[in-house]
Amino acid sequence: MRAHVYVTLKPTVLDAQGQTIANALRRMQHPGVESVRQGKYFVLTLADTLSTDDAKAEVERIASGVLTNPVIEDYTFRIE
């Protein structure tokens, strides 16, 4: 079983790296891009012995306690 965790800055937090990327894209003749928000992506391989509910609970604990700074970041995940 794998968990795909996506971590992004909260919408209220300035994303300087995203702004830099957006500016570079405009200079590279990509005027259709209005903004960019950057983030992090993690793939966790989980034990097959975990139930789906236990896997979700484990990923929640890991994402909220280890992979993110809850003051400035949000996360979402999916399990497959």
N, C-alpha and C positions, 0 to 999 in steps of 0.2 A: 504494500500500500504506500502511496506517495501523497504528500501534502505539498501544495504549491502556495507559498505565502508571499503576498505582495504588500510592501511597506511604502507608504507615501507620506509626504509632509501634509499636515492639516491644511485646509484651504486658507486659513487665516495666517499661516506662516509664510514669510517671504522665501521664495525659491530662487536664490541668486544663480545657481547652476542652470536651472531651467530657463531663466531669462537670458543667460549667456547663450545657451543652445538656440533659443528662439531667434535671438539677434543674428547669430551665425547663419541660421537657415534663411533668414530674409536676405542677408548679404549674398547668399549662394543661389538667389533667384527662386526661392520657395515662398512666394508672398501669401499663399493660402494658409500658412500656419500662423494662427493668432497667438498661441501661447504654448509653453511646454512645462510640464511638471515632471520632475525626475523622481526616481525612487529606487528601491532595492527589491530583489526577487530571490527567494530561497526555495530549494526543493529539499524536503525532509523525507527520507525513506523510513517508514515506520514498520514495526514488527507485524507480520501477517496474523499474529495471534490476537491483536487488538480488535475489539469490536468497533464498528463505525462510530458509535457514541463515545467510546473510550478514546479513540483516535482524535475525534473532534475536541474533546476535553483536553487532551494532551497538547494538541497544537495550539489551542487557546492559551494554555499556561505558558508555553514556549514563546509564542508570538508576543503576548502582553508583558512577559517578565524578562525576556532575553533579547528578542529581535528588534524591539521598538523602544523608543523613548516616548512614553505615553503623553508627555507634555506637548510634544510637537509633531508626533507621528500617529497615523492611523494604519490599520492593516485589514486585509481581507485574505481569505484562504479558500481553497477548494481541495477536496480529497478525492483521489481516484485509485 
